[in-house]
Amino acid sequence: MVNNTLVGYNKKELPGKIQVIGIILLLAGLALGVIGFLTDYVRALHNYLVMFMFLISIGVGSLFLITLEYIAGADWSVPFRRIIEFLASVIPVLFILVVPLIINMHDLFHWTHLEAVEHDEILKGKAPYLNSTFFIIRAFVFIAIWFLFYLLITRNSLKQDKNFDQGLTKRNIKLSAIFIPIFAISLTFSAIDWMMSLEPHWFSTIYGVYFFSGTVIAALAAATLVTVLLMENGYLPSIISYDHLYSFGALMFVFVNFWAYIAFSQYMLIWYADLPEETSWFVHRWTGGWEYLSIFLILVQFVVPYALLLSQPAKMDPRRLKIAAIWLLFAHFVDLYWLIIPSLSPKGYTFSWTDFVFPLMLTGLMILLFVFNFKRNNILAVGDPKLERGLNFHL
């Protein structure tokens, strides 16, 4: 059992203005989103898909980080696991958010047009997998699986705050061991279904790994940002030191490099092979104005965060970490935009104000979910047997 006074943790409430900001952003995003659907329906639908995939990254990526901690037996991250659990709470909301996409599949995916499939041998060959019925089943099954593991793992974690049962940690370790391979498969197929199938003639065997790298970056960045903000405002125990922050900075730096490696590997192998059915996807993104976004993506997702996080002091500096986290969340959104929107207008970039609408909605949603969880639960996993070791962690 952890003595709350000893670790310097006394729960205090968040300022009411945070919830107000969340409500304003969510309502503004919803209102502008409705206007966007009425004025530029197909573009708004694709932008909504960008938001949906971003929320999958935050929610499912956070659940992955939770299970990774249990599997690895890490100590340093225990004081921050509840924060990551709060971020993972977006998973149940995916059941609702996926409905508009399912209803409007015909306007997203070329392969849902039966008349197009009949005259296309490639689409005919992919029809056993790319068909509306199987697609919808996969979408809801994957969300249901993520929700099940989220529910079981977080329920055990929260229950431990009350009964301090160490056996609950062992249960979560077993659940995590089961979840990791399921996570890898479900995330890969979700990336293929929702993004790669937007251009069904194209394929990449590394696409799932590419999305995984961006997902982990986004989840780490969100956890880092919230952690630093809570530390700065006295919501976490004073015993937490810069040594704890270093691990967040180091992990973000590692996955920034991993993303760059995977992105370059995919590009280099496809471009070197020079097969028309493979290179067409990149040609779309290097012509008609999209080439500027491609170059910008390299800078925003790799060059800038690499420079921000390169030195050891940078990985321990709260201000630097906060900037890096916000930057990487923006970078992942740009990455998803780059993956999705060119399929709508492959001949060239066209501006749409709806590109800026759904970030408001997802930001407001995440703020409200965090506030909701914060009010109901401890921000610290006070019943975890490793908490004291985690709080006293030093490099």
C-alpha positions in Angstrom: 0.0 0.0 0.0 1.3 3.5 -0.9 1.1 6.3 1.5 -0.4 9.3 -0.4 1.2 11.8 2.0 4.6 10.1 1.6 4.6 10.4 -2.2 3.1 13.9 -2.2 -0.1 13.1 -3.9 -3.3 14.8 -3.0 -6.0 14.9 -5.6 -7.3 18.3 -6.6 -9.9 19.3 -9.1 -9.2 20.7 -12.5 -10.2 24.3 -13.2 -13.7 24.5 -14.6 -12.5 26.6 -17.6 -10.8 23.5 -19.0 -14.2 21.7 -19.4 -15.7 24.9 -20.9 -12.9 25.0 -23.5 -13.5 21.4 -24.3 -17.2 22.0 -24.8 -16.6 25.1 -27.0 -14.1 23.3 -29.2 -16.3 20.2 -29.6 -19.4 22.2 -30.4 -17.5 24.5 -32.8 -16.1 21.5 -34.5 -19.5 19.8 -34.8 -21.2 22.9 -36.1 -18.5 23.7 -38.7 -18.3 20.0 -39.6 -22.1 20.0 -40.4 -21.6 23.1 -42.6 -18.6 21.4 -44.2 -20.7 18.3 -45.1 -23.4 20.5 -46.5 -21.0 22.6 -48.7 -18.2 20.2 -49.6 -19.5 16.8 -48.7 -16.9 14.5 -50.1 -13.9 16.6 -48.9 -15.5 16.9 -45.4 -16.0 13.1 -45.3 -12.3 12.5 -46.1 -11.3 15.0 -43.4 -13.6 13.2 -41.0 -11.7 10.0 -41.8 -8.4 11.8 -41.0 -9.8 12.7 -37.6 -11.1 9.1 -37.0 -7.7 7.6 -37.8 -6.0 10.2 -35.5 -8.3 9.1 -32.6 -7.5 5.5 -33.3 -3.8 6.4 -33.0 -4.4 8.1 -29.7 -6.8 5.6 -28.2 -5.4 2.3 -29.4 -1.8 3.6 -29.3 -2.3 4.5 -25.6 -3.7 1.0 -24.9 -0.6 -0.4 -26.6 1.7 1.6 -24.3 -0.2 0.4 -21.2 0.2 -3.2 -22.2 3.8 -2.7 -23.2 4.4 -1.4 -19.6 2.9 -4.5 -18.1 4.8 -6.9 -20.4 8.1 -5.1 -19.9 7.7 -4.8 -16.1 8.7 -1.1 -16.3 8.8 0.9 -13.1 9.4 4.5 -14.3 6.0 4.6 -16.2 3.8 3.4 -13.4 3.1 7.0 -12.1 1.9 8.0 -15.5 -0.1 4.9 -16.5 -3.4 6.4 -15.3 -2.8 9.4 -17.6 -2.4 7.0 -20.5 -5.5 5.0 -19.5 -7.5 8.3 -19.6 -6.2 8.9 -23.2 -7.2 5.3 -24.1 -10.8 6.1 -23.1 -11.5 7.4 -26.6 -11.8 3.7 -27.7 -15.5 3.3 -26.6 -16.4 6.5 -28.5 -15.1 4.9 -31.8 -18.3 2.8 -31.9 -20.2 6.1 -32.5 -17.6 7.9 -34.6 -17.3 5.0 -37.1 -21.0 5.2 -38.0 -20.9 8.2 -40.4 -18.0 6.5 -42.2 -19.9 3.2 -42.5 -23.0 5.0 -43.8 -21.0 6.9 -46.4 -18.7 4.2 -47.5 -19.9 4.5 -51.1 -18.5 8.0 -51.3 -15.1 7.0 -49.8 -14.2 3.8 -51.4 -14.1 3.1 -55.2 -14.3 -0.6 -54.6 -17.8 -0.3 -53.1 -19.1 0.6 -56.6 -20.2 -2.8 -58.0 -20.2 -1.5 -61.6 -16.5 -0.5 -61.3 -15.6 -3.9 -59.8 -17.3 -5.7 -62.7 -15.0 -4.1 -65.2 -11.8 -4.2 -63.2 -9.9 -7.5 -62.9 -7.7 -6.2 -60.0 -10.8 -5.3 -58.0 -12.4 -8.6 -58.8 -9.4 -10.4 -57.4 -9.6 -8.4 -54.2 -13.4 -8.6 -53.9 -13.4 -11.5 -51.4 -11.6 -9.2 -48.9 -12.7 -5.7 -50.2 -16.5 -6.0 -50.0 -18.9 -3.9 -47.9 -20.2 -6.7 -45.7 -16.8 -8.0 -44.7 -15.4 -4.5 -44.3 -18.2 -3.5 -41.9 -17.8 -6.7 -39.9 -14.0 -6.1 -39.6 -14.5 -2.5 -38.5 -16.8 -3.3 -35.6 -14.9 -6.5 -34.6 -11.7 -4.6 -34.3 -13.3 -1.8 -32.3 -15.0 -4.4 -30.1 -11.7 -6.2 -29.4 -9.9 -2.9 -28.5 -12.8 -2.0 -26.2 -12.8 -5.4 -24.5 -9.1 -5.2 -23.7 -9.4 -1.6 -22.7 -12.3 -2.4 -20.4 -10.7 -5.4 -18.7 -7.3 -3.8 -18.2 -8.5 -0.4 -17.0 -11.1 -2.0 -14.7 -8.4 -4.1 -13.0 -6.2 -1.0 -12.7 -8.9 1.1 -11.2 -10.1 -1.7 -8.9 -6.6 -2.0 -7.6 -6.8 1.6 -6.2 -9.4 0.3 -3.7 -8.3 -3.2 -2.8 -4.5 -3.1 -3.5 -4.7 -6.6 -4.8 -1.4 -7.4 -6.5 -3.0 -10.3 -8.3 -4.7 -7.7 -10.6 -1.3 -6.7 -11.9 -0.7 -10.4 -12.8 -4.0 -10.5 -14.6 -3.2 -7.5 -16.6 0.2 -8.9 -17.6 -1.6 -12.0 -19.0 -4.1 -9.8 -20.8 -1.3 -7.6 -22.2 0.5 -10.7 -23.5 -2.6 -11.7 -25.4 -3.3 -8.2 -26.6 0.1 -7.3 -28.2 -0.2 -9.7 -31.2 -3.9 -8.9 -31.6 -3.0 -5.2 -31.6 -0.4 -5.7 -34.3 -2.9 -7.6 -36.6 -5.9 -5.4 -36.0 -4.0 -2.1 -36.4 -2.5 -3.3 -39.6 -5.8 -4.4 -41.1 -7.4 -1.1 -39.9 -4.8 0.9 -41.7 -5.3 -1.2 -44.9 -9.0 -1.0 -44.7 -9.5 2.7 -43.9 -6.5 4.2 -45.7 -4.7 1.9 -48.2 -8.0 0.7 -49.8 -8.8 4.4 -50.7 -6.5 3.6 -53.7 -7.3 -0.1 -54.1 -5.0 -0.8 -57.0 -2.0 0.1 -54.9 -0.5 -2.0 -52.1 2.4 -1.9 -49.7 3.5 -4.8 -47.4 5.0 -2.3 -44.9 2.0 0.0 -44.7 0.8 -1.4 -41.4 4.2 -0.9 -39.8 4.3 2.7 -41.1 1.0 3.4 -39.4 2.1 1.7 -36.3 5.1 4.0 -36.0 3.0 7.1 -36.3 0.4 5.7 -33.9 3.0 5.2 -31.2 4.5 8.6 -31.8 1.1 10.2 -31.4 0.2 8.2 -28.2 3.6 9.1 -26.7 3.3 12.7 -27.6 -0.2 13.0 -26.1 1.0 11.3 -22.9 4.1 13.5 -22.7 2.1 16.7 -23.2 -0.5 15.9 -20.6 2.2 14.7 -18.1 4.2 17.9 -18.4 1.1 20.1 -18.1 -0.1 18.2 -15.0 3.4 18.5 -13.5 3.7 22.2 -14.1 0.4 22.8 -12.4 1.0 20.6 -9.4 -1.3 17.7 -10.1 1.4 15.1 -9.8 3.6 14.2 -6.8 6.5 16.5 -6.3 8.8 13.5 -6.1 8.6 13.0 -9.9 11.8 14.3 -11.4 13.4 15.1 -14.7 14.6 11.5 -14.8 11.1 10.4 -15.4 10.7 12.9 -18.3 13.8 11.6 -19.9 12.1 8.3 -20.7 9.3 10.1 -22.5 11.8 12.1 -24.5 13.9 9.1 -25.3 10.9 7.1 -26.5 9.7 9.9 -28.7 13.1 10.3 -30.2 13.4 6.5 -30.9 10.1 6.3 -32.6 10.7 9.5 -34.7 13.8 7.7 -36.0 11.8 4.5 -36.5 9.1 6.3 -38.5 11.8 7.9 -40.7 13.4 4.5 -41.3 10.1 2.8 -42.2 9.0 5.7 -44.4 12.3 5.8 -46.3 12.3 2.0 -46.7 8.9 2.0 -48.2 9.7 4.8 -50.6 13.1 3.5 -51.6 12.0 -0.1 -52.3 9.0 0.9 -54.3 10.8 3.6 -56.2 13.8 1.4 -57.0 11.6 -1.4 -58.3 9.8 1.1 -60.5 6.7 -0.9 -61.1 3.8 1.3 -62.3 1.2 -0.4 -60.0 3.4 0.5 -57.0 4.9 3.9 -57.9 1.5 5.4 -58.9 0.7 6.1 -55.2 3.9 8.1 -54.7 3.5 9.9 -58.1 0.2 11.3 -56.8 2.1 12.7 -53.8 4.9 14.2 -55.8 2.9 16.1 -58.4 0.2 18.8 -58.6 1.3 20.6 -55.5 1.3 17.6 -53.3 5.1 17.5 -53.5 5.3 20.5 -51.2 3.3 18.7 -48.5 5.6 15.6 -49.0 8.7 17.7 -48.4 7.0 19.4 -45.5 6.1 16.0 -44.0 9.8 15.0 -44.0 10.7 18.2 -42.1 7.8 18.2 -39.7 7.8 14.5 -38.8 11.5 13.9 -38.8 14.0 16.8 -39.2 12.5 19.2 -36.6 11.6 16.7 -33.9 15.0 15.0 -34.4 16.7 18.3 -33.7 14.4 19.1 -30.8 15.1 15.8 -29.0 18.6 15.0 -30.0 20.5 16.0 -26.9 20.1 14.4 -23.5 19.2 17.7 -21.7 16.5 18.3 -24.3 14.9 14.9 -23.3 14.6 16.2 -19.7 13.5 19.7 -20.3 9.8 20.1 -19.6 9.5 23.1 -21.9 11.3 21.4 -24.8 9.3 18.2 -24.3 6.0 20.2 -24.3 7.0 21.8 -27.6 8.1 18.5 -29.1 4.9 16.8 -28.0 2.6 19.4 -29.6 4.8 19.4 -32.7 4.6 15.6 -33.1 0.8 15.6 -32.6 0.6 18.1 -35.4 3.0 16.1 -37.5 1.0 12.9 -37.1 -2.1 14.8 -38.3 -0.2 16.0 -41.3 1.0 12.5 -41.9 -2.6 11.1 -41.9 -3.7 14.0 -44.1 -0.9 13.1 -46.6 -2.0 9.4 -46.5 -5.7 10.1 -47.1 -6.5 13.4 -48.9 -4.4 12.9 -52.1 -6.6 9.9 -53.0 -9.5 12.3 -53.3 -7.7 14.7 -55.7 -4.7 12.9 -57.2 -4.3 15.4 -60.0 -3.4 18.2 -57.7 -3.9 19.9 -54.3 -7.0 22.0 -53.8 -7.6 24.1 -50.7 -10.6 23.4 -48.5 -11.5 25.2 -45.2 -12.9 21.9 -44.0 -9.3 20.7 -43.5 -9.2 22.9 -40.4 -12.5 21.9 -38.8 -12.2 18.5 -37.4 -9.0 19.2 -35.4 -11.2 21.4 -33.3 -13.7 18.6 -32.8 -11.1 16.0 -31.8 -9.3 18.4 -29.4 -12.5 19.2 -27.7 -13.5 15.5 -27.5 -10.1 14.5 -25.9 -10.3 17.4 -23.4 -13.8 16.4 -22.3 -12.9 12.7 -22.0 -9.9 13.5 -19.9 -11.9 15.8 -17.6 -14.6 13.1 -17.3 -12.1 10.5 -16.3 -10.1 12.9 -14.0 -13.3 13.7 -12.0 -14.1 10.0 -11.4 -10.7 8.5 -10.7 -7.3 9.1 -9.2 -4.7 10.5 -11.6 -2.2 8.1 -9.9 -2.5 4.3 -9.7 -2.2 4.4 -5.9 -2.8 0.6 -5.6 -0.1 -0.6 -8.0 2.6 -2.5 -6.2 5.3 -0.9 -8.3 4.2 2.7 -7.8 6.7 3.6 -5.1 9.6 2.2 -7.1 8.3 4.2 -10.1 8.1 7.4 -8.1 11.7 6.8 -6.8 13.0 6.1 -10.3 16.4 7.5 -11.2 18.5 7.1 -14.3 
